[in-house]
Amino acid sequence: MIADAFRRWKQSRRIRAAEAEIAARQITPRPHGLGAELVVSLTSYHARFASLHLVLQSLMRQTVRPDRVILWLDEGDQHRLTPEIRASSVEWQICPNWRSYKKIVPALLEAPGAYIVTADDDVYYPADWLEKLVAHADAGVVCHRAHRVTLGADGMPRSYGDWQRNIAAPDASALIFPTGVGGVLYAPGVFHPDVTNAALFQQLAPSADDVWLYFMHRLAGSQPAKIGGRFRITEWPGTQAQNLRGGNLVGDGNDRAVQAMVARYGFPG
């Protein structure tokens, strides 16, 4: 009980520090300097709207300026946007209810020639978060947070729980598995053509978009790059009542998705 209370206290301190840091940002953002449009893409739903403005503020006040920040919504949720969200000047659009895939697939269809950076709707992002991804854009797939796939004697992935978690040092290889929570940059043309095939991703990896995206860019020959040290996840209060990350880790959602993807495509590691 004391340990739980201490963890809650530390989390509340991190939240207060994150809010203060965002509010204090006095930034004149620089152009991104890429050879194509830069789009930051995320999705959310009404249960998280109370804290979503904090996420949007952290994304809009970056040291590098994206060309667009797009928030993808289910039909009807646009009427529930809070005044704080509407004041953020983020662009919002309606898309099919593809759950976590809404943060990437609609953007790929909307801007197929763009650099697309995905973000989550429940996490604090520091001011240089985007700049660091853009600085390594030549890698094609760049992330702040990643696991390393570990292989069995047969050359196939071991259980997701046995992978090297949240690796601590920069690396780039076929076995680097980007996790979307830290944000991922995808350059134009890095994906297999099936990446936007809703029937397939809903069948093979319905709640495991990280698995689907890993296979899709690896099938196209990517060497994903993880940058920096361990990425600390600071989640905004009230956002974790429904969280796919926990289900995929504690349950077997990611393992089932990996198995289904291997059966369909083979393992591209």
C-alpha positions in Angstrom: 0.0 0.0 0.0 2.8 2.4 0.9 4.6 1.5 -2.4 1.5 2.2 -4.4 1.0 5.6 -2.7 4.7 6.5 -3.4 4.3 5.6 -7.1 1.1 7.8 -7.3 3.0 10.6 -5.6 5.9 10.3 -8.1 3.5 10.2 -11.0 1.6 13.3 -9.8 5.0 15.1 -9.5 5.9 14.1 -13.1 2.5 15.3 -14.3 2.8 18.7 -12.6 6.3 19.1 -14.0 5.1 18.2 -17.5 2.2 20.7 -17.4 4.6 23.4 -16.2 7.1 22.7 -18.8 4.6 22.9 -21.7 3.1 26.1 -20.3 6.6 27.7 -20.1 7.6 26.9 -23.7 8.7 30.0 -25.5 9.6 28.5 -28.9 10.1 29.9 -32.4 10.0 26.6 -34.3 12.4 26.0 -37.2 11.5 24.6 -40.6 11.9 20.9 -40.8 14.1 20.9 -43.9 12.8 17.6 -45.3 12.1 17.1 -49.0 8.4 16.5 -48.5 5.5 17.5 -46.2 5.8 16.6 -42.5 2.6 15.5 -40.9 2.1 14.6 -37.2 -0.8 12.3 -36.9 -2.8 11.0 -33.9 -6.2 9.8 -32.9 -8.4 10.1 -29.8 -11.9 9.5 -28.6 -14.2 11.3 -26.3 -13.2 9.5 -23.0 -9.8 11.2 -23.3 -10.8 14.6 -24.4 -10.4 16.1 -20.9 -6.6 15.9 -21.1 -6.1 15.8 -24.9 -5.4 19.6 -25.1 -2.2 18.9 -23.0 -1.0 16.4 -25.6 -1.9 18.8 -28.5 -0.1 21.7 -26.8 3.0 19.5 -26.4 2.8 18.6 -30.1 2.1 22.1 -31.4 4.9 23.7 -29.3 7.9 21.9 -30.8 11.3 23.2 -31.8 10.6 22.0 -35.4 7.4 23.0 -37.2 5.4 20.3 -38.9 3.3 21.2 -41.9 0.2 19.7 -40.4 -1.0 18.1 -37.1 -4.0 16.0 -37.8 -6.4 14.5 -35.2 -8.4 11.6 -36.5 -11.9 11.1 -35.0 -14.9 8.8 -35.2 -18.0 10.3 -36.7 -19.8 12.2 -33.9 -16.8 12.8 -31.6 -16.2 16.1 -33.3 -19.2 17.5 -31.5 -17.7 16.5 -28.1 -14.4 18.4 -28.6 -13.7 20.7 -25.7 -13.0 24.4 -26.1 -9.4 23.8 -25.2 -9.0 21.3 -28.0 -10.7 23.6 -30.5 -8.4 26.4 -29.4 -5.3 24.4 -30.2 -5.6 25.0 -34.0 -5.0 21.4 -34.7 -6.6 20.0 -37.9 -9.3 17.4 -37.2 -10.8 14.9 -39.7 -13.3 12.1 -39.6 -12.2 8.5 -40.5 -13.5 5.0 -40.1 -13.4 3.4 -36.7 -10.1 1.5 -37.1 -9.2 1.9 -33.4 -5.4 2.5 -32.9 -4.9 2.3 -36.7 -6.6 5.6 -37.0 -3.4 7.4 -36.1 -1.5 6.2 -39.2 -3.7 4.6 -41.9 -5.9 7.7 -42.7 -2.8 9.8 -42.8 -1.1 7.4 -45.3 -4.2 7.7 -47.5 -4.5 11.5 -47.1 -0.8 12.3 -47.6 0.9 9.3 -49.3 4.0 11.3 -50.2 4.6 12.8 -46.7 6.8 12.1 -43.8 4.3 10.9 -41.2 5.1 11.0 -37.5 2.6 9.2 -35.2 1.9 10.2 -31.6 -0.4 8.8 -28.9 -3.2 10.8 -27.3 -2.2 10.0 -23.6 1.5 10.8 -23.4 3.6 13.9 -22.7 6.1 14.8 -25.5 9.1 17.1 -24.8 9.8 20.1 -26.9 12.6 18.5 -29.0 10.7 15.3 -29.6 10.0 16.0 -33.2 13.3 17.6 -34.0 15.2 14.5 -32.9 13.1 12.2 -35.1 13.5 14.6 -38.1 17.3 14.7 -37.6 17.4 10.9 -38.3 14.8 10.8 -41.1 17.2 9.4 -43.6 16.8 6.0 -41.7 13.3 5.8 -43.1 11.7 4.5 -39.9 12.8 6.3 -36.7 11.6 5.9 -33.1 12.3 7.1 -29.6 11.2 3.9 -28.0 11.8 0.3 -29.2 12.1 -3.3 -28.3 14.5 -5.8 -29.9 12.9 -8.9 -31.3 14.6 -12.0 -30.0 14.7 -15.2 -32.1 14.4 -18.9 -31.2 16.6 -21.7 -32.6 14.3 -21.9 -35.6 14.9 -18.2 -36.5 11.4 -17.2 -35.6 10.4 -14.6 -33.1 10.2 -15.7 -29.5 7.2 -14.8 -27.4 6.6 -11.0 -27.2 7.3 -11.1 -23.4 10.8 -12.5 -24.1 11.9 -9.6 -26.3 14.4 -7.1 -25.0 12.2 -4.3 -23.7 12.6 -0.6 -24.1 16.2 -0.8 -25.2 18.5 1.7 -23.6 20.9 2.6 -26.5 20.6 3.7 -30.1 20.6 1.0 -32.7 19.4 0.2 -36.2 18.6 -3.2 -37.5 15.9 -5.5 -38.9 15.1 -6.6 -35.3 14.4 -3.1 -33.9 10.7 -3.0 -33.2 9.4 0.5 -32.8 6.7 1.1 -30.2 4.2 3.8 -31.1 3.9 5.3 -27.7 7.2 7.1 -28.1 6.3 8.4 -31.5 7.6 7.0 -34.9 8.6 8.8 -38.1 7.9 7.0 -41.3 9.4 8.4 -44.6 7.5 8.2 -47.8 7.6 4.8 -49.5 8.7 2.7 -46.5 5.7 0.4 -46.4 4.6 -2.7 -48.2 1.5 -1.9 -50.4 -0.8 -3.8 -48.0 -0.3 -1.3 -45.2 -3.6 0.4 -45.8 -5.6 -2.8 -46.4 -8.2 -2.5 -43.6 -9.6 -6.0 -44.2 -6.2 -7.5 -43.6 -5.0 -5.5 -40.6 -8.4 -6.0 -38.9 -8.1 -9.8 -39.5 -4.5 -10.4 -38.7 -3.6 -7.8 -36.1 -6.9 -6.1 -34.9 -5.4 -4.6 -31.7 -1.7 -4.7 -32.5 -0.9 -1.9 -34.9 2.8 -1.9 -33.9 3.1 -5.5 -35.1 1.3 -4.8 -38.3 3.4 -1.7 -39.1 6.7 -3.5 -38.2 5.9 -6.3 -40.7 4.8 -3.8 -43.3 8.0 -1.7 -43.3 10.3 -4.7 -42.8 8.7 -6.4 -45.9 9.7 -3.3 -47.8 13.3 -3.6 -46.6 13.5 -1.2 -43.7 16.3 -1.0 -41.1 14.4 0.7 -38.2 16.4 3.1 -36.1 15.9 3.6 -32.4 17.4 6.9 -31.2 18.4 8.2 -27.7 18.2 6.4 -24.4 15.2 4.8 -22.7 12.0 6.7 -23.4 10.1 7.5 -20.2 6.3 7.3 -20.6 4.5 10.0 -18.7 0.8 9.4 -19.1 -1.8 12.1 -18.5 -4.3 11.4 -15.7 -7.6 9.7 -16.5 -6.4 8.2 -19.8 -5.8 4.6 -18.9 -9.2 3.2 -18.3 -9.0 1.6 -21.8 -5.5 0.9 -22.9 -4.5 -1.5 -25.7 -0.9 -1.5 -24.7 -1.7 -3.3 -21.5 -3.8 -5.9 -23.1 -1.3 -6.7 -25.8 1.5 -7.2 -23.2 -0.3 -8.9 -20.3 -2.5 -10.9 -22.7 -1.4 -12.5 -25.9 -2.6 -9.9 -28.4 0.8 -9.2 -29.8 1.8 -12.9 -29.9 -1.3 -13.8 -31.8 -0.7 -11.0 -34.2 2.9 -12.0 -34.8 1.8 -15.6 -35.4 -0.8 -14.5 -37.9 1.6 -12.2 -39.7 4.2 -14.9 -40.0 1.6 -17.3 -41.4 0.6 -14.7 -44.0 3.9 -13.2 -45.0 6.7 -15.2 -43.4 9.1 -13.5 -41.0 11.1 -10.6 -42.6 13.7 -10.4 -39.9 
